[in-house]
Amino acid sequence: MLKNELRDILALQKAEDRGEWLESLTLRHDGHTLHVGFPHFYFAAWFSQHKRDLFEKALSCRFADEQLPHIEYEQPALGPALGRAQAGISQHAEQQYTGREASGTTERSTVSAAPKNENDAFTAFIANAKNAFPLAAAKEIAEQRAGVAYNPFLLCGRSGTGKSHILRSMAATLRQSQTGNRVILASAARFCADNPAWVRHPELFWQQCDVLLLDDIQELAGQTAWQQKLVSCMDACPHAASQQRRAGQMVFACTGQPQALKALDERLRSRLESGLVVELMEPDLDVRMRYLQAMCKERNMSLSRDQLLFIAQRCSQFRLLQGLLLKVAAFCSVTGCELSQADLENIVRTGVADKTPGCLEILGEVARTMNLRAEDVLGGKRRPDLVLARQVSMYICRRKLGLSYPELGRAFGGKDHSTVIHAIKKIKKILVSDKALQQMVTELELKTQ
């Protein structure tokens, strides 16, 4: 019924277009959403270039007196489902598609044709000043305020630092930022393995996609054919100077530091490095504490600050924190008892926590580096070398563990919080001009990862 109504509208609007191509579309009206399906990839690409505007204009006329439904385009797989795609097609044949050929199965992709009513996805990401720049850059790109200067955008970082979360946040924001944004979010290996059809005509891919976000780009290492496919796709990405359509945006995530790109072929690596490359650092203790507090609030869990601190000090990754908190919740649910410190220690001991160094471990490393005894540094002697070691230890503990001044005072033998504040301010002042101390503190921070 809807197809017939649209065909009549097209006949009135454009006499030479009788809307025969409508027969190839699968239309399913579900509540306030209209699902539009295609018989195969090449018809979808042809429709996007030649008929999409006409189709949406006809829909606007059809629903002029009622609410226009949200249009959800269900893109077909880009794989070799169609024999015509395997053999290659000519420009004339592409324009003559009516969609009557048999095709392979159609799968739902992550392409969205219209913005969705979602909250600001970035607000859920907990970070501090250390990761302010990567987060700000990602948000600026997602809100489409950066232009081609940040294209491609590569986000690096160790596993569990939140790269996938940021990619999902970017995808959600991009779908909202501009009407008609079509976004694909996938793992790099899956994308390259499932999409061989557009290799001969990579420009067709950008006719049905505006933004491509690929996670785990490091998994393409050693896969020369996959890397070549991605290079051809990147080279075909339209830029702002293109007269035909708006520029495309490419976003990638890589597990590890930027040096991990050395494992990729030079052609792909050079293209990735030509854009904006940022590194997401591991969350500090204060960030991990805020994350745990947010998780507890979400799951209605009641844990003391000391218990949260105990968990946060033993995990440096968000995923491990989430796993430990899940074990704690399961334990409380099964036993029905309040969590004691002994119970918490047993849960952590049997888990996969990557215990971060505590105050005593950091103090011990500082003492060894300065050829001193840890117990002397922890004591109350005022010898200059002991005082310096004590103050350096407090400074590093504050930076790495994020402990409050009173907590640091208790950890260093019951010192007053004003003593800790003075020590940290003094080291900060000395570091400005003392390069030898700068180097020693940097090396100690690396040793106490």
Number of C-alpha atoms within 10 A of each C-alpha: 6 12 15 12 13 22 21 15 19 21 14 12 14 11 9 9 13 16 20 11 17 17 14 17 18 13 16 13 13 10 8 11 13 16 17 15 20 23 23 25 26 25 21 23 22 19 21 17 16 11 16 14 12 16 18 13 15 19 19 16 13 16 11 10 8 8 9 15 16 17 19 17 21 20 22 22 20 21 18 19 18 19 11 14 19 14 10 11 13 7 7 8 9 13 14 11 15 16 19 10 11 11 17 15 11 17 13 11 16 15 22 24 21 19 20 15 10 10 11 13 16 20 9 13 12 17 21 12 7 13 16 11 14 20 22 12 18 23 21 15 22 24 16 15 12 14 14 19 11 20 22 22 24 26 29 27 20 16 16 17 20 20 23 19 15 21 23 17 20 25 26 23 24 25 24 21 17 14 13 15 20 23 23 19 21 18 16 22 19 14 19 21 12 12 17 17 23 22 17 16 14 20 18 21 20 23 19 23 20 23 22 21 23 22 24 20 20 20 16 20 16 12 13 12 12 19 23 16 20 19 18 17 20 21 12 16 22 20 16 12 10 10 9 9 14 12 18 21 25 22 25 25 25 24 22 17 15 16 8 14 21 12 13 19 16 12 11 19 15 13 14 21 14 14 17 16 18 20 22 22 16 20 23 19 22 21 18 26 22 15 22 22 18 14 16 16 12 9 12 10 14 14 16 11 12 10 15 19 18 16 24 28 22 21 22 23 20 20 14 19 25 15 14 23 21 14 16 18 17 12 17 15 11 8 9 9 9 12 17 10 12 8 14 17 14 11 18 20 12 9 13 14 20 14 15 17 17 15 20 16 15 22 27 19 19 26 22 11 13 14 10 16 14 20 12 15 24 20 13 14 11 10 10 9 14 21 18 17 22 23 23 25 30 25 21 22 25 19 15 20 20 18 18 14 19 17 16 25 19 12 17 21 11 11 16 15 16 11 14 23 18 11 19 20 12 15 21 13 10 12 14 10 10 11 11 10 15 16 12 15 19 12 12 18 17 9 12 17 11
